[in-house]
């Protein structure tokens, strides 16, 4: 157990910011509460936020491991999980992932991850081709798409999945990179200049933090975008497909509580989602002058008006 505090201590590592990830932190704390732990009462949380500076994650993870903490919650993407794993081979790690942890070598298997690692994955990288197909369903005439990626993030798998899916249909594609807020508008301007008619947004803490700006850019440029998370649609985005990110954080909190009670991370199955939602913002579609077909509406789980 950690020595600096009488309470068990969780190191919460995130590549994002407290403001942008507030609702996800709340979901994590909810999961902890469900296992009997309340911050400040019988568990302490120490926070390290990278604020989108991925190159800081190794240092922040090392700081948590050196305290030491009893557990590290690695959140906000692959980079956080890799940094935590690099920092310690002994302190339990509970990660919120967007990819297959077995493919990247973080876990031996989903059922028995092994080592000091477990968590939950929303497999957003695997959902990228499905999101692309929804753009084509929205407008079968789309002949060129773009995928927006933060070059500082580890999003190669998701980007590759989109590109491969576009290539398999014979349609053209372009990869757009934006690693700062100033580069977001330039990316959209480039997309329109190059004749892009639909965009797939990868999962990234920077994009999540700047979702209001991204949604406004999409509407300004009249560019249909499919997003990875519900929060973009709530901010006025056109559509999203995938599982609930909040639910994943809640599960991570439950896992953290179980480990504090003695469970071994190596023996806790990595949880993957079983339900996926297609949410369509009809108000945004109307504002962008998009015609929604009956076929697309038949696929929708929820509409926002």
C-alpha positions as CSV (number, residue, x, y, z in Angstrom):
1,X,0.0,0.0,0.0
2,X,1.1,3.6,-0.6
3,X,3.0,5.1,2.3
4,X,2.2,8.8,1.9
5,X,-1.4,8.5,3.0
6,X,-3.4,6.5,5.4
7,X,-5.9,6.0,2.6
8,X,-5.4,3.8,-0.4
9,X,-4.3,6.0,-3.3
10,X,-5.3,6.0,-7.0
11,X,-3.2,7.8,-9.5
12,X,-5.5,9.1,-12.2
13,X,-3.5,9.7,-15.4
14,X,-5.1,11.4,-18.4
15,X,-3.9,12.8,-21.6
16,X,-6.8,15.2,-21.5
17,X,-7.9,18.1,-19.2
18,X,-10.1,18.3,-16.1
19,X,-12.7,20.4,-17.8
20,X,-13.0,18.3,-21.0
21,X,-13.1,15.1,-19.1
22,X,-15.2,16.1,-16.1
23,X,-18.2,13.9,-16.9
24,X,-15.9,10.9,-17.4
25,X,-14.1,11.5,-14.1
26,X,-17.5,11.6,-12.5
27,X,-18.4,8.3,-14.1
28,X,-15.1,6.8,-12.8
29,X,-15.9,8.1,-9.3
30,X,-19.4,6.6,-9.6
31,X,-17.9,3.2,-10.3
32,X,-15.7,3.6,-7.2
33,X,-18.7,4.4,-5.1
34,X,-20.5,1.3,-6.3
35,X,-17.6,-0.7,-4.8
36,X,-17.7,1.2,-1.5
37,X,-15.0,3.8,-2.1
38,X,-15.6,7.6,-1.9
39,X,-12.9,10.1,-2.7
40,X,-11.7,11.9,0.5
41,X,-13.5,9.4,2.8
42,X,-11.8,6.1,2.3
43,X,-9.8,6.6,-0.9
44,X,-7.5,9.3,-2.2
45,X,-7.1,10.3,-5.8
46,X,-3.9,12.0,-7.2
47,X,-4.4,13.6,-10.6
48,X,-2.0,14.0,-13.4
49,X,-3.5,15.7,-16.5
50,X,-1.4,16.1,-19.7
51,X,-3.7,18.7,-21.1
52,X,-3.2,17.2,-24.6
53,X,0.7,17.2,-24.3
54,X,1.3,13.6,-25.0
55,X,5.0,13.9,-24.6
56,X,4.4,14.7,-20.9
57,X,2.7,11.4,-20.2
58,X,5.8,9.3,-19.5
59,X,7.0,11.9,-16.9
60,X,3.5,12.1,-15.3
61,X,3.2,8.3,-15.1
62,X,6.6,8.1,-13.6
63,X,5.7,10.6,-10.9
64,X,2.7,8.6,-9.9
65,X,4.7,5.3,-9.8
66,X,7.3,7.0,-7.6
67,X,4.9,8.3,-5.0
68,X,4.0,5.4,-4.9
69,X,0.3,4.9,-5.5
70,X,-1.7,1.7,-5.1
71,X,-3.2,1.8,-8.6
72,X,-2.9,3.8,-11.7
73,X,-6.0,4.6,-13.8
74,X,-4.7,5.3,-17.3
75,X,-7.2,7.2,-19.3
76,X,-7.5,9.2,-22.5
77,X,-6.1,6.9,-25.1
78,X,-3.3,4.5,-26.0
79,X,-0.5,6.9,-25.0
80,X,-1.6,7.0,-21.4
81,X,-1.8,3.2,-21.1
82,X,1.7,2.8,-22.7
83,X,3.1,5.5,-20.3
84,X,1.7,3.7,-17.3
85,X,2.9,0.3,-18.4
86,X,6.4,1.9,-19.0
87,X,6.4,3.4,-15.5
88,X,5.6,0.3,-13.6
89,X,5.5,-3.5,-13.9
90,X,4.1,-4.0,-10.4
91,X,1.5,-1.3,-9.6
92,X,-1.9,-2.4,-10.9
93,X,-3.1,-0.5,-14.0
94,X,-6.7,0.0,-14.9
95,X,-7.0,1.5,-18.4
96,X,-9.8,3.0,-20.4
97,X,-8.9,2.0,-24.0
98,X,-10.1,2.6,-27.5
99,X,-8.4,-0.3,-29.1
100,X,-7.6,-4.0,-28.8
101,X,-5.1,-4.3,-26.0
102,X,-3.9,-7.7,-27.1
103,X,-2.9,-6.4,-30.6
104,X,-0.7,-3.8,-29.1
105,X,0.9,-6.1,-26.6
106,X,-0.6,-4.7,-23.4
107,X,-2.5,-7.8,-22.5
108,X,-2.0,-11.5,-23.1
109,X,-5.7,-12.0,-23.7
110,X,-9.1,-10.4,-22.9
111,X,-10.0,-13.0,-20.4
112,X,-6.7,-13.2,-18.5
113,X,-4.7,-10.1,-19.4
114,X,-1.7,-11.0,-17.2
115,X,0.9,-8.8,-15.6
116,X,-0.3,-5.7,-13.8
117,X,-2.8,-4.6,-16.5
118,X,-6.6,-4.7,-17.0
119,X,-9.4,-2.3,-17.9
120,X,-12.2,-1.7,-20.4
121,X,-12.0,-1.0,-24.1
122,X,-14.6,0.8,-26.3
123,X,-12.7,-0.6,-29.4
124,X,-13.3,2.7,-31.2
125,X,-10.5,1.8,-33.7
126,X,-12.5,-1.2,-34.8
127,X,-15.6,1.0,-35.3
128,X,-14.0,3.4,-37.7
129,X,-15.0,1.4,-40.9
130,X,-18.6,1.3,-39.6
131,X,-18.6,5.1,-39.1
132,X,-17.3,5.5,-42.6
133,X,-20.1,3.3,-44.0
134,X,-22.6,5.6,-42.4
135,X,-21.2,8.6,-44.3
136,X,-21.7,6.6,-47.5
137,X,-25.2,5.8,-46.4
138,X,-25.8,9.5,-45.8
139,X,-24.6,10.4,-49.2
140,X,-23.9,7.5,-51.7
141,X,-22.4,10.1,-54.0
142,X,-19.4,10.7,-51.7
143,X,-16.3,10.0,-53.7
144,X,-13.6,11.4,-51.4
145,X,-13.4,11.3,-47.6
146,X,-11.0,12.6,-45.0
147,X,-9.9,11.1,-41.7
148,X,-8.8,13.7,-39.0
149,X,-6.1,12.6,-36.7
150,X,-3.8,14.2,-34.1
151,X,-0.2,13.3,-35.1
152,X,0.8,13.4,-31.5
153,X,-1.6,10.6,-30.6
154,X,-1.3,6.9,-31.2
155,X,-4.1,6.7,-33.7
156,X,-2.4,4.8,-36.5
157,X,-4.7,1.7,-36.3
158,X,-7.9,3.8,-36.4
159,X,-6.6,5.9,-39.3
160,X,-5.4,2.7,-41.2
161,X,-8.8,1.1,-40.7
162,X,-10.6,4.1,-42.2
163,X,-8.2,4.3,-45.2
164,X,-8.4,0.6,-45.9
165,X,-12.2,0.8,-45.8
166,X,-12.3,3.7,-48.2
167,X,-9.8,2.1,-50.5
168,X,-11.8,-1.1,-50.6
169,X,-14.8,0.8,-52.0
170,X,-12.7,2.5,-54.7
171,X,-13.2,5.9,-53.2
172,X,-10.4,8.5,-52.6
173,X,-9.3,9.6,-49.2
174,X,-7.0,12.1,-47.5
175,X,-5.5,12.0,-44.0
176,X,-5.7,15.4,-42.3
177,X,-3.5,16.2,-39.2
178,X,-4.2,18.6,-36.5
179,X,-2.2,18.6,-33.3
180,X,-3.3,22.0,-31.9
181,X,-6.4,24.1,-31.8
182,X,-4.9,26.5,-34.4
183,X,-4.5,23.6,-36.9
184,X,-8.2,22.5,-36.7
185,X,-9.6,25.2,-39.0
186,X,-6.7,24.7,-41.5
187,X,-7.6,21.0,-41.6
188,X,-11.2,21.7,-42.5
189,X,-10.2,24.3,-45.1
190,X,-7.9,21.7,-46.7
191,X,-10.6,19.1,-46.7
192,X,-13.0,21.4,-48.6
193,X,-10.3,22.6,-51.0
194,X,-9.4,19.0,-51.9
195,X,-13.0,18.1,-52.6
196,X,-13.6,16.0,-49.5
197,X,-17.4,15.4,-49.0
198,X,-17.3,13.6,-45.7
199,X,-15.0,13.3,-42.7
200,X,-14.3,10.6,-40.1
201,X,-13.0,12.0,-36.8
202,X,-10.7,9.8,-34.8
203,X,-11.0,9.5,-31.0
204,X,-8.6,11.9,-29.4
205,X,-8.5,14.0,-26.2
206,X,-7.7,17.2,-28.1
207,X,-10.7,16.7,-30.3
208,X,-12.9,15.9,-27.3
209,X,-11.7,19.1,-25.5
210,X,-12.4,21.2,-28.6
211,X,-15.6,19.5,-29.7
212,X,-17.6,22.7,-29.7
213,X,-15.1,24.3,-32.1
214,X,-15.0,21.2,-34.3
215,X,-18.8,21.0,-34.6
216,X,-18.9,24.7,-35.5
217,X,-16.3,24.2,-38.2
218,X,-18.2,21.3,-39.7
219,X,-21.3,23.3,-39.9
220,X,-19.5,26.4,-41.2
221,X,-17.9,24.4,-44.0
222,X,-21.0,22.3,-44.6
223,X,-18.9,19.1,-44.2
224,X,-20.7,16.0,-42.9
225,X,-18.7,14.5,-40.0
226,X,-19.2,11.2,-38.2
227,X,-17.8,11.3,-34.6
228,X,-16.7,8.6,-32.2
229,X,-18.5,9.8,-29.1
230,X,-22.0,10.9,-28.1
231,X,-20.6,14.1,-26.6
232,X,-20.0,15.6,-30.1
233,X,-23.6,15.1,-31.1
234,X,-24.7,16.7,-27.8
235,X,-22.6,19.7,-28.8
236,X,-24.4,19.9,-32.1
237,X,-22.5,17.4,-34.2
238,X,-24.2,15.5,-37.0
239,X,-23.9,11.9,-36.0
240,X,-21.9,9.3,-34.0
241,X,-21.6,5.6,-33.8
242,X,-20.1,3.6,-31.0
243,X,-20.5,2.6,-27.3
244,X,-20.8,4.8,-24.3
245,X,-17.5,6.4,-23.1
246,X,-19.1,7.3,-19.8
247,X,-20.0,3.6,-19.2
248,X,-16.4,2.6,-19.9
249,X,-15.2,5.0,-17.2
250,X,-17.7,3.7,-14.8
251,X,-16.5,0.2,-15.4
252,X,-12.9,1.3,-14.8
253,X,-14.0,2.8,-11.5
254,X,-15.6,-0.5,-10.5
255,X,-12.4,-2.4,-11.5
256,X,-10.3,0.0,-9.5
257,X,-12.5,-0.5,-6.4
258,X,-12.2,-4.3,-6.8
259,X,-8.5,-4.2,-7.0
260,X,-8.2,-2.0,-3.9
261,X,-10.2,-4.8,-2.2
262,X,-7.7,-7.4,-3.2
263,X,-8.6,-8.6,-6.8
264,X,-5.6,-9.1,-9.1
265,X,-5.5,-7.1,-12.3
266,X,-4.0,-9.9,-14.2
267,X,-7.0,-12.1,-13.6
268,X,-9.7,-9.5,-14.3
269,X,-11.1,-9.8,-17.9
270,X,-10.8,-6.7,-20.0
271,X,-14.4,-5.6,-20.6
272,X,-15.6,-4.8,-24.1
273,X,-18.9,-3.1,-25.0
274,X,-21.9,-5.1,-26.2
275,X,-24.1,-2.3,-27.3
276,X,-23.5,0.4,-29.9
277,X,-25.5,3.5,-30.6
278,X,-26.1,5.4,-33.9
279,X,-27.2,8.9,-32.9
280,X,-28.2,11.4,-35.6
281,X,-28.8,15.1,-35.1
282,X,-31.7,16.0,-37.4
283,X,-31.5,19.7,-36.5
284,X,-27.8,19.8,-37.6
285,X,-28.7,17.8,-40.8
286,X,-31.4,20.4,-41.6
287,X,-29.0,23.3,-41.0
288,X,-26.4,21.8,-43.3
289,X,-29.0,21.1,-46.0
290,X,-28.6,17.4,-45.8
291,X,-31.4,15.1,-47.0
292,X,-31.8,12.1,-44.7
293,X,-33.0,9.0,-46.5
294,X,-35.5,6.5,-45.0
295,X,-32.8,3.8,-45.2
296,X,-30.5,5.8,-43.0
297,X,-33.2,6.7,-40.6
298,X,-34.0,3.0,-40.2
299,X,-30.5,2.5,-38.8
300,X,-30.8,5.2,-36.2
301,X,-31.1,4.3,-32.5
302,X,-31.8,7.9,-31.4
303,X,-32.4,11.2,-33.1
304,X,-31.7,14.6,-31.7
305,X,-34.0,17.4,-32.9
